[in-house]
Amino acid sequence: MAHHSAAKKSLRQVVKRTSLNTHRKSRVRSFLKNVHLAIEGGKKEEAKTSLRTAESEMSKAKKRGIYKKNTVSRIISRLSKKIKTLT
């Protein structure tokens, strides 16, 4: 248990940041899920539009330090590669 006021404040900040980061990660995951569902359904145009929104959301998460730069680019690259193979 924190005894000093600075430690108490630090604890409050950590709790707040953690909840925000989990919310943002969850948001990114749901956008990615939409892309995967469109790819599995064979809907190329829907997959492209959902990838664009997911890409935007992932860039925001990357900017805020939730995901690393290379992780984001790897995921986007793999998804766009899968979309290109759709007929």
C-alpha positions in Angstrom: 0.0 0.0 0.0 1.3 3.4 -0.9 2.1 5.7 2.0 3.4 8.9 0.4 1.1 11.2 -1.6 3.3 11.0 -4.7 3.1 7.2 -4.6 -0.7 7.4 -4.2 -0.9 9.7 -7.2 1.4 7.5 -9.2 -0.9 4.5 -8.5 -4.0 6.5 -9.6 -2.2 7.4 -12.8 -1.2 3.8 -13.5 -4.8 2.6 -13.0 -6.2 5.3 -15.3 -3.6 4.6 -18.1 -4.1 0.9 -17.9 -7.8 1.2 -18.4 -7.4 3.5 -21.3 -4.8 1.3 -22.9 -7.0 -1.8 -22.6 -9.9 0.1 -24.1 -7.8 1.2 -27.0 -6.4 -2.4 -27.5 -9.8 -3.8 -27.5 -11.0 -1.2 -30.1 -8.1 -2.2 -32.4 -8.8 -5.9 -32.0 -12.5 -5.4 -32.9 -11.5 -3.5 -36.1 -9.1 -6.2 -37.0 -11.8 -8.8 -36.4 -14.0 -7.0 -38.9 -11.2 -7.3 -41.5 -10.7 -11.0 -40.8 -14.4 -11.7 -41.1 -14.6 -9.9 -44.4 -11.5 -11.8 -45.7 -13.0 -15.2 -44.6 -16.3 -14.2 -46.3 -14.5 -13.4 -49.5 -15.8 -9.8 -49.6 -12.9 -7.9 -51.1 -14.3 -4.4 -51.1 -15.6 -4.7 -47.6 -12.2 -6.0 -46.5 -10.5 -3.1 -48.1 -12.7 -0.5 -46.4 -12.4 -2.2 -43.0 -8.7 -2.4 -43.4 -8.5 1.3 -44.0 -10.3 2.0 -40.7 -8.3 -0.6 -38.9 -5.1 0.9 -40.2 -6.1 4.3 -38.9 -7.0 2.9 -35.5 -3.7 1.0 -35.3 -1.7 4.1 -36.2 -3.4 6.0 -33.4 -2.5 3.2 -31.0 1.1 3.2 -32.3 1.3 6.9 -31.8 0.2 6.5 -28.2 2.8 3.7 -27.5 0.3 0.8 -27.2 1.8 -1.1 -30.2 5.3 -1.0 -31.6 5.9 0.4 -35.1 7.1 -2.8 -36.6 4.2 -4.8 -35.1 1.7 -2.4 -36.7 3.4 -2.5 -40.1 3.7 -6.3 -40.0 0.0 -6.8 -39.2 -1.1 -4.3 -41.9 1.2 -5.9 -44.5 -0.1 -9.4 -43.8 -3.7 -8.3 -44.0 -3.3 -6.4 -47.2 -1.4 -9.4 -48.7 -4.4 -11.6 -47.8 -6.8 -9.1 -49.4 -4.8 -9.0 -52.6 -5.1 -12.8 -53.0 -9.0 -12.6 -52.8 -10.6 -12.9 -56.2 
